[in-house]
Amino acid sequence: MTDQRRQSVLSGLSGNEMYCIDLLGYHPGNLLVGNSVFSRGFLGSLSAGFRGMVGGELTAVTEMITQGRHLSMQRLIGEMQQNQGHGATSVTTELIFHAQNIEFLSVASTVHQKVGVPATAFTSSSDGQELYCQVDAGYQPVSFVMGNVAYSIGVGRGITGAFRQMARGEVREYSDLFAQTRNLALQRIVGEAQSVGANAVVGITTNILPFGGSAVQEMLMVGTASRHEISDPALAAMGVVTSDLTAEEMWSLARIGYAPMKLVMGTSVYSLGLVGNITSAFKNFVKGEINELTQLIYGAREESLGKVRQQATAIAADDVIGIKTYVYDLGGGLIEFLAIGTAVKRTSAATTRSEQLPPQAIVRDRDTFFNTAEASYGVTLTQNQQ
């Protein structure tokens, strides 16, 4: 007798996500995986060109990483089509460094529409809970999108040698250089959204990642290109709206009449001052505040926030919310201050379909698997999370 039992679906969706996609008219499908493996040999051929660089984009590296990430995504989409999926949620893209190779890995979970067949399937960086919030606030998912830039932060003597004789304060040349690399990633994610006919990128997350132990870092932005239903001239003038607000935040703001306009960033590179050998002078301090450095670092943060304010004013935003500030040690007595947030505008067009979110859309899932092998035995394991 032929076994007619239905095959089990292997999904990365949690119970809360299952509830939320059910409300949206979907049921779960199988886990999706796409990958591409590149040789690490290219780094050797490119490294000679890095030696004279102090900072800025490394175009060849950016192109290689972008190609690998997109190849793995194409294969994930191929799996979704084979599974006759109508969408993919929780899409991730990551790099895994093997001995002599780099693996570009994309993972997601398929969803199937319960009734009818959509004209095109979507892919989204949002999980099931986030997807519910975004759709309820009027943002229909189109495609997972990314924007990245690989850049040098100083190779060999690089930054350290270049600033050995520099006084304390902002280094405008390098503030501009790093601002350019930060904004390139944003421009590229917007470009991908435009290429799929979207007018918004929501749920943007930003990561600054080390690249394989070299003096190269990658700034990576990922999000969901969407079509928003908010008809407002100021938002239409933006072309593509961008936001790093969480899905729950965006829903809450829409409920009280606010819509995101643009992800805004301010970056400033400051020298802590090597002229007076300030680090040696600190050895004479036993305790107490170092007023000069307190004022310098305070001023650097204010400079970054001032740049955010200027960008918001330029687009006539009402507020910038969710501002986060970060400090990066670039070496050689240089520090980068980065401020990032979302400019928003009050509009009568912003609304939500529901009066309130279901608890399942906001309850955070709890990890139930814990690995202490790495700490106990020095074993390095890679965990792919959905």
N, C-alpha and C positions, 0 to 999 in steps of 0.2 A: 504494500500500500504506500502511495506517495505521501510524504510528510508535508502537510499543508500549513504547518505552523508558521506564523509571521516572524520574520527576522527582527530581533531587537534593534531599536534605534540607539546609537551611541552618541549622546549629545553632551556638550559642555555646558548646557544651560542649567542653572540652579532652579530650585523649586519656586523661588520668588520670580525669577525670569520667566519660567513656564507660565505662571499666573498672568504676568503682564503681556506676554505675546499672545496669550489666549484672548485677552481683552481686545487686542489689535486684530484678531481674526487669523492668527497663525497657529500651527502646531510644530513641534520640534522635528528636525531632521538630524542627520549624522554630523559628526565632527569632520571638519575639512582641514587638510594640510597641503601646503605647497612649499617647495623648497628649491634652492639652486646653490650649487657648491662651486666656489671660485678658488683658484690657487692663490696662496699668499706670496708667490714669487714676484708679483708685480710690485710689491713694496720695495724690494731691493733695487729694481730698475728705476723707481721714482725717487728713492731717498736722496740720491746725489743732488737732485734739484731742490731739496728742502734746505740744504745746509746754509744757504745764504739768506733764507727768509726769516723775517721777524714775525710776521703775522699775515693773515689774509687767506682767501679761499685757495684751495688746491683743486683746481678744476678737474684734473684727471681722476683724482680720488673720489670727488663728488659724483662724477659720471659713472665710475665703476660701482659705487655703492648703490646709486639710484637704479642702475641696470639690474643689479642682483636683487634688490628689493622688489622691483616691478616684475621680474621673471617669476619669483616665488608667488607673487599675487596672481599673475596670469594662470599659474598652475592650480592655485586654490580655486579660482573662478572656474577653471576647467572641471575640477572635481564637483563643484556646485552644480554645473550644468549636467554632468553625468548623473548626479543624484536628483535631477529635475527639481532643484531647489528654486524657491522664489525670492530668497534673500539670504544674506550671511551676516550674522551679528558677532560682536566681540572680536572683530578682526585685529590681529596683532602682527607686527613686523619686527623681527629681531635678528641680530647677528650672533652666531656662535663660532668661536674661534677654536678649530681643531688644530692638530699638530702643525700641518703645513697648508691647511686650507681654511676657508671662511665659508660657513653655511648661512645662507639667507633663508629664514624660516617665517612662513605666514601660517597662522592657525585661526580658525573661526568655527562657528556653529551654524548649520543650515536651518532655515525655517521655511515652512510650506504654507501657502495661503489655503485656508479651509474651503473657501468658495471662489470659483473662478480662477483665471490665470492672468497675472499682470502682464502688461506689454513688455516690460523689462524687469529683470531681477535686480535687487539692490545689494550693495555691500556697505557695511557700517562698522566704524570703530566702537560704536556704542553697544553696551550689553542690553539684554532684554528690558531691564528696568529703565535704563537711560533712554532707550528707544521709545518707550511708552510716554515718558515725560516730553520728549522732543516732538513727537507726533501730536500729542494733545495740545502743545503750545503752537502748532501750526507749521512745523518743519518736517517735510516729507523726505526721507532718506533717498539718496541717489547712488552715491559711491564713496567708498573708503578712499581718502586722498592723503598725500603726504608731500612735504616740502623739506629739503635738507640741504646742508652745506657742510663740506669737510674743510677744515681750516687748520693752519699751523699756529701754534701759540709760542713759537720760538724754538729753533733747533740749533744744537751746538751752542755757540755763544749767544746767538739770537738776541732775545730780549735782554738778557742779563748784561751782555757786553754793550748793547746799544744805549743802556740807560745808566751806565756806571757814573756818568758825570752830570746826571740830571737832578734838578732841585725838586723839592716837594711840590705837590699840586697836580691838577689835571694835565694829562698829556693829550691835547686836543687831537693830534694826528692819529693817535691810537684809539681814542674814543670814537672818532669817525670811522676808522677801519673796522672796529668791532661792531659798531652800529650797522655798518653795511652788511657784515656777515649775518648778523641776527635777522635783519630785515629781508635778506635774500631768501631765507627759509620761508618766511611769511608770503613773499611774492610768489614763490613756487607752489605753495599749497593753494593759493588763490588761482594761479594759472591752471592747475589740475581741475579745480572746481569749474572754472569757465569752460574747459574743454569738454565737460560732460553736461553743460547746460544748467548748472546750479547757480543760485544767487545767494547762497550762504554756506559757510563752513562752521559747523557747531561742534562743541565738545573737544576743542583743540587741546592736545597735551603737548608740552615741550620738554624735550630731553636733551641734555648735553652729555655725549657719550665718548669715552676714550676709545681710540681705534687701534686695537691690537698691540698695545704697549709701545706704539710709536709716538712721536711728538705731534700727533694729529688728533683732533677731536671732531666729532660730528654733532651739529645741532640739527635735531630732527623734530619736526612738527607733524602730527597726524591728527586727523579729524574726519568728520562725515560731511561730505558735500550734500547739500539739501536744497530743496525749493521751499521758500517760506511764503506763506499766504498773507503776510502783513503788507497791505497796500498803503505805503507811506512815501511821499516824494523824497524825503530826506534819506530814507533807507534805499530807495531805488537809485538814488544818485551815487551810493557807495559802490554800485556794481555788484560786488560780492561782500556780504556781511561776514565778519569773522568774530569768533568768540571763544574764550577759554573758560567760560562759566560752566559749572557742572550742569547736568540736565535738570536737576531739581531746582537749582538757582534760577535757571532760565525760565522754567515753568512758573516759579513763584513771582518773578519779575513781570512776566507776561500777564499774570493774574492781576497785578496792581497797575498795569498799563505801561510797562517799560519794555523796550526791545533792544537787543545788542546792535552796535554799529561796527565797531572795529576793535581788534586786539591791538593794543598800543604798548610800545616798549621804549624804555630809556636806558641807555648804557653809557657809563663813564669809566674811563681808565685813569687811575691816579697813581702817581709815584709817591711812595712813603718817604722818599728823600735819602739819597745816597751821598750827596755832596758833603754833608756834615758828619758822615759816618754815624748816623743817628742810632744804628743798632748797637754800636760800641758804647754810645753814651748811656743807653738803657742799663748797662751793667752797673752803673753807679746808683741806680734806684733800688731801694729795698722794698718799698711799698708805696702806695699812693697813686693818684691819677696822673696820667701823662696828658696834660691839658692840650698841648700842641697836636698830638695825634687824635685826641677826642674830637677837637674842632675840625681837623682835616677829614676824618672819616664821616663825621656828621655832615660836613659840607658836600662830600662826594655823594652821599645818599640823596641829599636835597637836590643836587644837580641832576641826578637820574630821574627823580620824581618831577622836577621842573620840565624835563624833556617830555615826559608822559603828559603833563598838563598842556604843554604847547600843542602836541598832536591832537588832544581832545578838543582844544579850543578851535583848531583849524577845521574840524569837521562839525563844529557846533554841537558837540555832545553835551548832555546835561550833567552827567557824572561819569567817573571812572570807578568801577567797583571791582572787588576781588583782587586788589593790588597785592602782589607778592614781591619781596625784594630778596636778592641773592648776592652773595659776595664770593668771588673766585680769585684765588691767588694765582697769578700768572707767572710768578717767579721773578727774580731780579728786583725785588722791591716794588713790583707793580701789582695792583689789585683792580679787578673789574667789579663795578657795581651795576647790577641789572634790576630794573623795575619793570614789571609786566602786569597788565590788567585789561579789562574790557570796558571800552567806552560805550555808554548806553544813552538812549533818548526816550523821553516820555512821549507816547503816541496813543491816540484813541483807537488806533487800529490793532494794537496789541491786546490779545485776549487768549483765553484757554477754552477748550471744548467742555471740560469738566469743572465743577466748582471746587473740587479738592482731589488730591491724588489718593489713590488707594494705598493702604499701609505697605502692601507688597512692592510698591514702586520705590519706597524710600528705606525699607529695612535693609541693612547691610548684611551680606552673607558672612558666615563665620568659617574660617579655615578649620578643617578637621584632620588634616594630614600634616605632620611635623617631622622634619628630618634634622637630626643632630649629628649625622655621620661626618659631615664636613668639619664640624668643630671638634669632634672626638678623635677622628682618625686622619684628618688632613685630606679627606677625599673631596674633590670638587665635582659637584653634580649640577646639572642644568635643569631648571624647573620651568616648564611652559605653563603659564597660567591663563585661564580664560576669565 
